[in-house]
Amino acid sequence: MINKKEIGTIGEEMAAEYLEKNNYEILEKNFRYKRLGEIDIISRESDNICFIEVKTRSTLKYGLPRESVNFRKRENIKKLAQIYINRHNMHDEIIRFDVVEIYIEKNQDNINLKEIKLIKNAF
């Protein structure tokens, strides 16, 4: 049986592939800093540095994936983005916060992609 963490990792891989096919350059995955958490994907799209949260769901029982990116999560992502910007001297860059929603079908051994939604400027 596939667990929740594995589903999240698979969703992040699907999101990265989707982004690359849509002209995003992946700069970093799973950027972490101390206890703030992580940013799933950091990428460049045109003139934007994009900080991307990936949410994967097999059911809407608990709401839309984007709805789980609550105020606290958004604030942590913003703090992490500032740390990343400072570390990489990207102060003159245009930044954007996106969410990628991954909808999957799962059974005991397989996960199949149903749909991907990219929400630019999600917050």
NUVODREN-289383 format. One line per field, with one value per atom (N, C-alpha, C): residue number from 0; residue in one letter; x, y, z. Coordinates in Angstrom, 2 decimals. Atoms other than C-alpha are relative to their C-alpha. Last residue first. Example, Ala and Ser with C-alpha at 12.3 -4.5 7.8 and 13.67 -1.06 7.14 Angstrom:
<recs>
nr = 1; 1; 1; 0; 0; 0;
rest = S; S; S; A; A; A;
px = -0.82; 13.67; -0.77; 0.89; 12.30; 0.90;
py = -1.19; -1.06; 1.09; -1.19; -4.50; 1.20;
pz = -0.06; 7.14; 0.73; 0.00; 7.80; 0.00;
</recs>
This chain:
<recs>
nr = 122; 122; 122; 121; 121; 121; 120; 120; 120; 119; 119; 119; 118; 118; 118; 117; 117; 117; 116; 116; 116; 115; 115; 115; 114; 114; 114; 113; 113; 113; 112; 112; 112; 111; 111; 111; 110; 110; 110; 109; 109; 109; 108; 108; 108; 107; 107; 107; 106; 106; 106; 105; 105; 105; 104; 104; 104; 103; 103; 103; 102; 102; 102; 101; 101; 101; 100; 100; 100; 99; 99; 99; 98; 98; 98; 97; 97; 97; 96; 96; 96; 95; 95; 95; 94; 94; 94; 93; 93; 93; 92; 92; 92; 91; 91; 91; 90; 90; 90; 89; 89; 89; 88; 88; 88; 87; 87; 87; 86; 86; 86; 85; 85; 85; 84; 84; 84; 83; 83; 83; 82; 82; 82; 81; 81; 81; 80; 80; 80; 79; 79; 79; 78; 78; 78; 77; 77; 77; 76; 76; 76; 75; 75; 75; 74; 74; 74; 73; 73; 73; 72; 72; 72; 71; 71; 71; 70; 70; 70; 69; 69; 69; 68; 68; 68; 67; 67; 67; 66; 66; 66; 65; 65; 65; 64; 64; 64; 63; 63; 63; 62; 62; 62; 61; 61; 61; 60; 60; 60; 59; 59; 59; 58; 58; 58; 57; 57; 57; 56; 56; 56; 55; 55; 55; 54; 54; 54; 53; 53; 53; 52; 52; 52; 51; 51; 51; 50; 50; 50; 49; 49; 49; 48; 48; 48; 47; 47; 47; 46; 46; 46; 45; 45; 45; 44; 44; 44; 43; 43; 43; 42; 42; 42; 41; 41; 41; 40; 40; 40; 39; 39; 39; 38; 38; 38; 37; 37; 37; 36; 36; 36; 35; 35; 35; 34; 34; 34; 33; 33; 33; 32; 32; 32; 31; 31; 31; 30; 30; 30; 29; 29; 29; 28; 28; 28; 27; 27; 27; 26; 26; 26; 25; 25; 25; 24; 24; 24; 23; 23; 23; 22; 22; 22; 21; 21; 21; 20; 20; 20; 19; 19; 19; 18; 18; 18; 17; 17; 17; 16; 16; 16; 15; 15; 15; 14; 14; 14; 13; 13; 13; 12; 12; 12; 11; 11; 11; 10; 10; 10; 9; 9; 9; 8; 8; 8; 7; 7; 7; 6; 6; 6; 5; 5; 5; 4; 4; 4; 3; 3; 3; 2; 2; 2; 1; 1; 1; 0; 0; 0;
rest = F; F; F; A; A; A; N; N; N; K; K; K; I; I; I; L; L; L; K; K; K; I; I; I; E; E; E; K; K; K; L; L; L; N; N; N; I; I; I; N; N; N; D; D; D; Q; Q; Q; N; N; N; K; K; K; E; E; E; I; I; I; Y; Y; Y; I; I; I; E; E; E; V; V; V; V; V; V; D; D; D; F; F; F; R; R; R; I; I; I; I; I; I; E; E; E; D; D; D; H; H; H; M; M; M; N; N; N; H; H; H; R; R; R; N; N; N; I; I; I; Y; Y; Y; I; I; I; Q; Q; Q; A; A; A; L; L; L; K; K; K; K; K; K; I; I; I; N; N; N; E; E; E; R; R; R; K; K; K; R; R; R; F; F; F; N; N; N; V; V; V; S; S; S; E; E; E; R; R; R; P; P; P; L; L; L; G; G; G; Y; Y; Y; K; K; K; L; L; L; T; T; T; S; S; S; R; R; R; T; T; T; K; K; K; V; V; V; E; E; E; I; I; I; F; F; F; C; C; C; I; I; I; N; N; N; D; D; D; S; S; S; E; E; E; R; R; R; S; S; S; I; I; I; I; I; I; D; D; D; I; I; I; E; E; E; G; G; G; L; L; L; R; R; R; K; K; K; Y; Y; Y; R; R; R; F; F; F; N; N; N; K; K; K; E; E; E; L; L; L; I; I; I; E; E; E; Y; Y; Y; N; N; N; N; N; N; K; K; K; E; E; E; L; L; L; Y; Y; Y; E; E; E; A; A; A; A; A; A; M; M; M; E; E; E; E; E; E; G; G; G; I; I; I; T; T; T; G; G; G; I; I; I; E; E; E; K; K; K; K; K; K; N; N; N; I; I; I; M; M; M;
px = 0.05; -1.11; 1.13; 1.00; -2.02; -0.14; 0.34; -0.10; -1.08; -1.02; -0.21; -0.49; 0.63; -2.51; 1.12; -0.98; -1.30; -0.74; 0.41; -3.83; 1.09; -0.90; -2.81; -0.56; 0.01; -5.33; 1.05; 1.29; -5.95; 0.07; 0.32; -2.43; -1.35; 0.17; -2.31; -0.42; 0.57; -0.92; -0.05; -0.23; -0.34; -0.63; -1.36; 0.12; 0.31; -1.03; -2.87; 1.42; 0.42; -5.05; 1.15; -0.95; -4.72; -0.70; 0.76; -6.32; 1.01; -0.44; -4.63; -1.10; 1.11; -5.38; 0.39; -0.13; -2.32; -1.19; 0.92; -2.83; 0.15; 0.32; 0.13; -0.87; 0.40; 0.23; -0.27; 0.94; 2.10; -0.36; 0.34; 3.87; -1.12; 1.40; 5.60; -0.20; 0.36; 8.84; -1.50; 1.45; 10.33; -0.37; 0.87; 14.08; -1.48; 0.59; 16.14; -0.96; 0.82; 16.89; -0.69; 1.01; 18.11; -0.93; -0.14; 21.34; -0.94; -0.39; 21.13; 0.09; -1.13; 21.12; 0.53; -1.20; 18.92; 1.22; -0.38; 16.35; 1.29; -0.56; 16.27; 0.51; -1.30; 15.76; 0.69; -0.90; 13.00; 1.40; -0.34; 11.33; 0.99; -0.99; 11.45; 0.46; -1.25; 9.66; 1.12; -0.54; 7.03; 1.31; -0.58; 6.56; 0.60; -1.26; 6.07; 0.69; -0.97; 3.45; 1.35; -0.41; 1.59; 1.06; -0.85; 1.55; 0.51; -1.27; 0.19; 0.99; -0.75; -2.51; 1.38; 0.65; -3.70; 0.93; -1.08; -2.42; -0.57; -0.87; -4.92; 1.23; 0.56; -7.51; 0.85; -0.46; -5.31; -0.51; -1.39; -5.91; 0.48; -0.93; -9.68; 1.43; -0.06; -11.65; 0.99; -0.46; -11.26; 0.17; 0.67; -13.33; 0.37; 0.32; -12.02; -0.72; 1.41; -10.31; -0.19; 0.71; -7.01; -1.51; 1.20; -5.18; -0.56; 0.47; -1.74; -1.18; 0.97; -0.73; -0.61; 0.67; 2.41; -0.92; 0.50; 3.59; -0.79; 1.16; 5.62; -0.29; -0.03; 7.97; -1.30; 1.27; 8.37; 0.25; -0.42; 11.22; -1.27; 0.46; 9.77; 0.74; -0.72; 11.24; -0.33; -0.17; 10.26; 0.81; 0.91; 9.48; 0.03; 0.02; 12.23; -0.93; -0.30; 11.75; 0.04; -0.36; 11.60; 0.43; -0.74; 9.72; 0.28; -0.08; 8.37; 0.87; 0.64; 9.16; 0.21; -0.68; 9.92; -0.83; 0.64; 9.18; 0.78; 1.04; 9.97; -0.76; 1.33; 11.81; -1.14; 0.32; 15.34; -1.42; -0.79; 15.36; -0.55; 0.35; 14.22; 0.91; -0.85; 14.19; -0.50; 0.01; 12.41; 1.00; 1.16; 13.32; 0.20; -0.20; 15.62; -1.30; -1.22; 16.15; 0.31; 0.00; 13.64; 1.34; -1.30; 13.49; -0.02; -0.54; 9.88; 1.36; -1.06; 9.07; 0.41; 0.62; 5.77; 0.98; 0.63; 7.30; -0.64; -1.08; 9.55; -0.55; -0.58; 6.50; 1.10; 0.98; 4.70; 0.60; 0.03; 7.78; -0.93; -1.27; 8.20; 0.05; 0.04; 4.50; 1.27; 0.92; 4.64; -0.05; -0.69; 7.72; -0.86; -1.04; 5.97; 0.78; 0.64; 2.92; 1.01; 0.39; 5.09; -0.66; -1.24; 6.67; -0.30; -0.50; 3.28; 1.24; 0.91; 1.93; 0.45; -0.36; 5.01; -0.89; -1.27; 4.39; 0.42; 0.23; 0.72; 1.28; 0.35; 1.47; -0.07; -0.76; 1.27; -0.43; 0.84; 0.00; 0.88;
py = -0.85; 34.05; 1.00; 0.58; 31.76; 0.81; -1.07; 33.97; -0.44; -1.05; 31.18; 1.11; -1.24; 28.23; 1.02; -0.98; 25.23; 1.30; -1.40; 22.42; 0.88; -0.96; 18.84; 1.39; -1.40; 16.08; 0.79; -0.36; 12.33; 1.42; -1.42; 11.01; 0.20; -0.53; 7.34; 1.45; -1.35; 5.85; 0.50; -1.00; 2.14; 1.34; -0.01; -0.70; 1.14; 0.51; -0.74; 0.19; 1.31; 1.54; -0.53; 0.96; 5.21; -1.31; 1.20; 7.77; -0.96; 1.34; 11.15; -1.03; 0.91; 14.86; -1.37; 1.28; 17.10; -0.87; 1.03; 20.75; -1.24; 1.02; 23.02; -1.04; 1.30; 26.19; -0.92; 0.82; 29.34; -1.25; 1.19; 32.13; -0.74; 0.39; 34.71; -1.27; 1.29; 36.60; -0.22; -0.01; 39.28; -1.37; 0.90; 39.29; 0.26; -0.76; 42.26; -0.84; -1.11; 40.77; 0.79; -0.18; 37.47; 1.17; -1.38; 37.27; 0.30; 0.04; 33.47; 1.38; 0.91; 33.24; 0.04; -0.54; 36.32; -0.86; -1.22; 35.10; 0.59; 0.46; 31.65; 1.19; 0.61; 33.18; -0.44; -1.11; 35.42; -0.52; -0.67; 32.42; 1.14; 0.84; 30.53; 0.63; -0.12; 33.39; -0.81; -1.35; 33.53; 0.22; 0.01; 29.75; 1.37; 0.76; 29.96; -0.01; -0.84; 32.71; -0.71; -1.09; 30.67; 0.87; 0.59; 27.59; 1.08; 0.35; 29.63; -0.57; -1.21; 31.23; -0.34; -0.97; 27.95; 1.17; -0.98; 26.01; 1.17; 0.41; 23.21; 0.90; -0.45; 24.99; -0.40; -1.37; 24.55; 0.51; -0.02; 20.77; 1.40; -0.16; 21.20; 0.04; -1.28; 19.94; -0.02; -1.03; 17.11; 1.37; 0.18; 14.53; 1.09; -1.36; 15.85; -0.01; -0.23; 12.54; 1.45; 1.05; 11.30; 0.13; 0.57; 14.46; -1.11; 1.17; 15.95; -0.61; 0.73; 19.45; -1.12; 1.08; 21.07; -0.73; 1.01; 24.44; -1.01; 0.82; 26.48; -1.04; 0.86; 29.39; -0.78; 0.55; 30.92; -0.94; 1.09; 33.21; -0.47; 0.22; 35.21; -1.13; -0.94; 36.71; -0.20; -1.31; 33.74; 0.89; 0.02; 30.92; 1.39; -1.26; 30.20; -0.22; 0.05; 27.50; 1.41; -1.37; 26.70; -0.04; -0.25; 23.52; 1.49; 1.20; 22.01; 0.19; -0.40; 24.88; -1.17; 0.08; 23.49; 0.63; 0.89; 23.72; -0.04; -0.71; 26.61; -0.90; 0.52; 24.42; 0.69; 0.23; 24.83; -0.53; -0.81; 25.79; -0.18; 0.00; 23.49; 0.96; -0.94; 23.70; 0.10; 0.25; 20.59; 0.86; 0.74; 20.95; -0.17; 0.79; 23.55; -0.70; -0.46; 25.62; -0.87; 0.37; 23.90; 0.40; 0.57; 25.78; -0.28; -0.39; 26.27; -0.66; -1.01; 26.06; 0.58; -1.29; 24.15; 1.15; 0.07; 20.69; 1.33; 0.01; 21.56; -0.04; -1.34; 22.49; 0.07; -0.89; 19.23; 1.40; 0.39; 17.16; 0.92; -0.44; 19.06; -0.32; -1.46; 18.60; 0.52; -0.28; 14.84; 1.51; 0.41; 14.57; 0.29; -1.00; 16.59; -0.32; -1.21; 14.33; 1.09; 0.28; 11.23; 1.22; 0.02; 12.71; -0.25; -1.37; 13.56; 0.09; -0.68; 10.08; 1.44; 0.44; 8.57; 0.67; -0.65; 10.67; -0.38; -1.43; 9.58; 0.73; -0.88; 5.84; 1.47; -1.24; 3.46; 0.95; -1.19; 0.00; 1.25;
pz = -1.20; -2.92; -0.05; -0.89; -5.83; 1.30; -0.95; -8.24; 0.98; -0.09; -10.83; 0.93; -0.42; -10.15; 0.21; -0.44; -12.11; 0.32; 0.12; -12.34; 0.58; -0.65; -13.05; -0.24; 0.43; -13.82; 0.78; 0.61; -13.61; -0.57; 0.06; -12.97; -0.68; 1.34; -12.16; 0.08; -0.06; -8.96; -1.43; 1.04; -8.81; 0.35; 0.53; -6.32; -0.97; -0.90; -3.99; -0.52; -0.48; -6.07; 0.83; -0.57; -6.73; 0.31; -0.33; -8.97; 0.59; 0.36; -8.93; 0.27; -0.27; -8.91; -0.54; 0.69; -8.64; 0.43; -0.50; -7.73; -0.87; 0.99; -8.36; 0.69; -0.54; -6.29; -1.18; 0.76; -7.25; 0.80; -0.78; -5.40; -0.72; 0.09; -7.59; 0.84; -0.58; -7.47; -0.08; -0.19; -9.69; 0.54; 0.76; -9.20; 0.29; 1.11; -8.01; -0.84; -0.49; -4.58; -1.12; 1.05; -5.99; 0.32; 0.46; -3.99; -1.18; 1.41; -3.73; -0.64; 0.22; 0.06; -1.43; -0.63; 0.43; -0.27; 0.74; -2.09; 0.57; 1.27; -0.45; -0.82; -0.32; 3.01; -1.29; -0.34; 1.65; 0.33; 1.27; 0.00; 0.26; 0.66; 3.31; -1.32; -0.77; 5.02; -0.64; 0.23; 2.25; 0.76; 1.35; 2.41; -0.31; -0.05; 6.18; -1.36; -0.71; 5.76; 0.10; 0.90; 3.13; 0.65; 1.03; 5.38; -0.95; -0.63; 8.31; -1.02; -0.34; 6.17; 0.56; -0.89; 4.68; 0.33; -0.11; 1.69; 0.80; -1.10; 2.39; 0.13; -1.27; 0.28; 1.19; -0.29; -2.79; 1.34; -0.45; -2.70; 0.41; 1.12; -2.89; 0.52; 0.71; 0.07; -1.15; -0.94; 2.60; -0.68; -1.29; 0.70; 1.01; -0.44; -2.59; 1.34; -0.29; -3.27; 0.42; 0.73; -4.69; 0.23; -0.59; -3.75; -0.89; 0.72; -4.32; 0.73; -0.81; -3.25; -0.85; 0.72; -4.63; 0.97; -0.94; -3.31; -0.82; 0.34; -5.78; 1.08; -1.18; -5.25; -0.03; -0.49; -8.68; 1.17; -0.87; -9.70; 0.69; -1.37; -12.54; 0.69; -0.87; -15.73; 1.48; 0.63; -17.95; 0.94; 1.15; -15.56; -0.58; 0.77; -13.07; -1.17; 1.43; -10.49; -0.58; 0.34; -6.79; -1.46; 1.25; -5.97; -0.11; 0.82; -2.74; -1.23; 1.25; -0.40; -0.94; 1.29; 2.99; -1.09; 0.97; 6.68; -1.29; 0.75; 8.98; -0.97; -0.32; 11.49; -0.77; -1.40; 10.15; 0.17; -0.90; 6.49; 1.41; -1.43; 3.76; 0.76; -0.73; -0.05; 1.44; -1.44; -1.31; 0.77; -0.53; -4.97; 1.50; -1.21; -6.50; 0.38; -0.67; -9.64; 1.22; -1.42; -11.92; 0.59; -0.35; -15.21; 1.50; -1.30; -16.25; 0.16; 0.05; -19.96; 1.35; 0.25; -19.79; 0.22; 1.33; -20.16; -0.39; 0.99; -17.19; -1.42; 0.07; -15.13; -1.05; 0.64; -15.91; -0.19; 1.42; -15.05; -0.78; 0.59; -11.76; -1.50; 0.14; -10.92; -0.68; 1.11; -11.57; -0.27; 1.23; -9.33; -1.23; 0.25; -6.60; -1.27; 0.48; -6.86; -0.33; 1.39; -6.51; -0.62; 0.79; -3.38; -1.47; 0.12; -1.92; -0.86; 0.93; -2.67; -0.22; 1.34; -1.01; -1.05; 0.35; 2.10; -1.42; 0.27; 2.25; -0.45; -1.11; 2.03; -0.43; 0.13; -0.92; 1.10; 0.00; 0.00; 0.00;
</recs>
